[in-house]
């Protein structure tokens, strides 16, 4: 199947309307059974040229993403990265936590005029971020969203590699927290860590020995108080017992420059 190459069609339409700071946003880490969900927001300059090789991060190898991420950072007008912690995922469910991570990423780009977001319409999102356009399969179709997907994936993969050093044996350095066989076996042998999403039905089934296909989004609905807490959480922080500390998270964003890569 041919690889879809994202275009600047959506950005150009907005640039032609006089909008300069158009931000593409995407997230990674919805389906894994552990770790934060991470989002990135990217603003590219009007009239920019596409970086060759940038596309949906899921279609790229780790080496390709690591090569492209610093180039994206150098070419972008602004980039913001945000996350929602494991505790937040368990409290408000992965659906709302994903949108919280997106909002945190968008808040870090220093102002914007329009948002392009991957996926379906999001209830209440316009109230939080202003005018936006949702694009189904946006990470494959929209250039700035594809850039965001690469940046977010690199940050989250690095986070999981660091966590793997803290909690060896779960294979997070290569499975990124997905419910692979080696990860399931490790949970049964060693139990859960503070970074496992206890609200996920997958973990309950894994501990019970059930390996049926699982709906990883089958979390309980958030309560009104959870929504209120969500509204209060506008800062890109991950400071709780089941999250990276601020220093760790900031370090993951300091990606190497093109020059350092070229120098080997």
N, C-alpha and C positions, 0 to 999 in steps of 0.2 A: 504494500500500500504506500502511495506517495506521501512524503512528509509535507505537511502544510506549512508554508512560510508566512509568518505574520506580516501584515502591511501597515502603512501609515494612513489608510483611508479614513478611519474614524478620527484620528488626530487632525488630519488636514481639514476635514469638515468643520471642526471646532476652531482651528486656527483661522480659517477663512471667515469665520463669524467674529473675529477679533479677540478670541480667547487665547491667552498666552500660556498660562500655567495650567496645562491639562495633565492630570495625574492618572497613571495606570496603576491599579492595585490588584494583587493576587496573594493567595495564602498557600501554605503547605503544612502538612501534618494533621489533616482532619481525621484520617482513618487509622493511624497508628494507635496502639493501646497504651502508649506512654509518651511522656515529654510534652512540652508546650506546643501550641499551634502558633506558627510564625507567619506574619504578613509583611510584605514590602510594598512601598509606594514609590513610583518613579515619575519624574517630570523630565521630558526631553525638550530641547529647544525647537521652536517652530522652524520648519524647513530642514530639519536634520536629516542626515542620511542613515539608513539602517546599518547596524553592525552585522557584518556577515557572520552567519552561523547562529544568530539569536533566534530561538523559537521556544515553544512550550518546554519547560525544564524537564518534563517527564520523558521527552524524546531524546534527551541529551545524556551522555555519560557523565560521571562525576568529574573526570578530567576535562571534558568540554565545558562544564559549568564553572569549574575553578578557573579556567582560562578566560571565560567570557565575563565573569562577575566584576573583576577589577576594571575591565575596559568599559563596561556599562557605568560603573561608578565614576570613571574619569569623564565620560561623554555626557552624563546626565547633568541637568541644571540643579536638581535636588533629588535626594533619596531619603526615605524614612523607613525604618524597620520597627515593627511593634510585635508584641506577643501577648498571648493569654496563657496563664500558668495552668498547671495540672489542677491546682485547687480551684481555680476559676472554672475550668472545664467541668469539674465535678459539681460545682455549685449551680452553674447556670446552663449547663449542657453545651455540647460541642458546637451546635448551630449558633448559639448566641455568643459563645466565646470566640468563634471564628470572626464574627463581625466586630467584636470588641478589638481583636488584634488588628483588623483592617483600620478601624477608627484611630487606633494608636499610631499606626504607621502613617496614615494621612496627616495626623496632627503634627508629625515631625518634619514635614517637607517645607514648612515655613510659609504657608498660604497657597491657595489654589483657587481656580475658577470653575473647574469642572472635573468630575471623576469618571473614569472608565473602569468598570469593575467586571471581573469574570463571574459568570453564572446568572442566576435568575434574579428577579426583583427582590429587594430586601425590605421588609416592613420597617418603616421608621428610619431608614438609612438616610434619606434626603434631609430629614430634620437634623441629623447629626453631622453630615458632611457637606450639605448643600447640593446643588444640581449634579445629577449623575446619570450615566447611561450604563445599563447592564448589557453584557454581550455573552450569550451562551457560547461556550468554548472560546471565550475571549483570550485565554492564554495561547491558543493556537492561531487566532485570527488578528489580534491587535498587538502591534509592536510594543507599546509601552507596558502593556499587561504581561507580555512575554518576558520583557526585561525584568519586571517585578518578580515574576515566577522564578527566574534564575537566581536573583539576589536572595530571595526568601529561602530557596532550597539550599543554597550554599550555607547560609547562616544556620539553618536548622540542622543540616547534616553535621556541621562542625560542633554544634551544641550536643548532638547525640554521641559524637566521638569523645568529647570531653566527659560526658556522663558515663560512657562505657568504661573509662578509666576509673571512675569512682565506684562503679558497680560492675565489675568484670563478670563474664559468664553468660550474660543475656544476649550477646552478639549485637549490641546496638551500633557498634562501629560499622557493621555491614547490613543490618536489617532495618536500621533507623527507627526501631520500635514497632514495626509491623508484626502481626501475629504469625510469624513464620514458625516452622516446626521447631527449630532450635530455640527460638524465644519461648514458645509454649512449654517445651521440655524444661527450660531453665526456670520458668515460673513454678512448675510443679515441684522441681527439685529444691529451689531456694526461696520460694515465696515471692511476695510483692515488695517493691521498693517504694520510697516516698514519691517516686516519679511515675508510678503506674496510675492510670486513670480508673479509679475504682468504680466509677459510674458506668463504665462500658460493660455491656452485657457480655462482650467477648471474654473479658477477664473472668467473669463468674463462670462461664461455660468452660473456659480453659482449666480452671482450678477443679471443676467438677469432672473433667475428662471428656467433655463433649466437644467434638471437632466438627460439628455441622457448620454449614455456611451461616455466617453471623451478620446481622444488620448492625454495623458499627455506629449507626446514627440513632439507634433506638434508645435514646436517653429520656428520662422523665421530663415533663414540661417544667419550665421555670415558673416560680411563683411571682406574684406582684412585687414582693420585697426584693427578689432577685433582679427584676427589671429596674427597680429603684437604685440598687447597688450598681448596676450596669451604667446607668446614667451618670453616677458620680465618678466612675472610673474613666478619666479622660487622659491620664498621664501614662506614658509608655514604661511602666514599671513591672517587675516580676519578682517582688520581694516577699516571698512567703516560704514556708517550710518545704514546699514541694516545687521550688522553682530555682532557676539560676539566680545568683545574686547580681546586682547591677554591674559590678566590675567584670564578671564573666561575660555577661551579655554584651557589654560595650566592646570587649576584646574581640568577640566574634565578628563585629562589624568592621574592624580594622583589617581590611583585605589588602593583599599586596598590590603594588602598582604595576603597570605594564612594564616599566623599566626594570623592576626587580625580577619579573618573570623572564624578560629577554636576557637578563644577565645570568640566568640560571640559578 
